[in-house]
Amino acid sequence: MLDYIAKSTEYESKEVILILYYTFV
């Protein structure tokens, strides 16, 4: 259960970083 939450959080973090990256570029 905790592994699933950690993986989903990591995926969401990467997605947010990509969104911010494309917003500023």
Summary of the structure (lengths in Angstrom):
residues: 25
radius of gyration: 11.1
end to end distance: 36.3
largest distance: 36.3
contacts: 43
relative contact order: 0.14
helix: 92%
strand: 0%
